[in-house]
């Protein structure tokens, strides 16, 4: 497959040139959007939804219970449809436990500590949930020291065990904001139950990210290559092999008329990050600049016709700080318009 065709197809699959009708629709299409940077995760959904959304529009989808934030894969926070959380964890939780086991031993997190945390938090979260700080206070009250990332890792364990997730957004001034941890049984109204969750995970990845291959799915899902090959085999007939080793959904969204040629992607965006080989979208000499680097960060990028042409910063976009271009944009006005759209997104 020619690179230009591959990029155009991925832009459509990511809903970047074929936006969904609503935030909930965009989340369903993507299944999981990386969101350890909460602003970037909400911006990723806004970019994939029709119209000029504000941050409050995405927050309303969290408040309504349509979407939640959790650790569904790779020990990394993602936003996903609330109804899909349970079955996704049924596929990925065991692998995440295995990968985190050493760190949890170092932190003293064992079955007894987890059981104590469950007993302390379950009654406290019934009434609308609690912020992370409030959760940590409860843990301290029963003798669990949440410092040194112990509290955060306990929240991770309780999430992949299916007890809690992050739901409603706390109403505060500013861009960052935070969410309340809520009980899954209280907050999530309905749960999807696909016949074959492993195959479903592969199909949904390809739908939102294709054309892509098994190695890409393995990176994104955190599953082993063996598990990923099995997922692809079990999904046969539900995806099309469009090139050697590359799969795409049989039906793909139609490109919107007048789709922007330049897109300002936020930090950790799926379009850049969710593939084993990122040189398709970014020149090899710029990969280290974009990330992930030693600090684990993946910078916000400007993408023109599917290729990364530079980096920008969320914090300075509204202050007129120019982006760091790797390649001069063919359409400078389109680049500035892409950044201006982010500025409007963050307006109250």
URQUI-V307833 format. One record per helix or strand of 3 or more residues. SS is the DSSP state (A for helix, B for strand). FROM is the first residue (numbers start at 1). TO is the last residue. If there is no record, write none. Layout:
ss | from | to
SS | FROM | TO
SS | FROM | TO
//
This chain:
ss | from | to
A | 3 | 13
A | 23 | 30
B | 32 | 34
A | 38 | 47
A | 55 | 63
B | 67 | 73
B | 76 | 81
A | 82 | 107
A | 111 | 124
A | 132 | 141
A | 150 | 160
B | 164 | 169
B | 179 | 183
A | 184 | 187
A | 197 | 209
A | 214 | 221
A | 225 | 234
B | 239 | 243
B | 246 | 249
B | 262 | 265
A | 270 | 273
A | 284 | 290
B | 300 | 304
B | 307 | 312
A | 314 | 319
A | 332 | 345
//
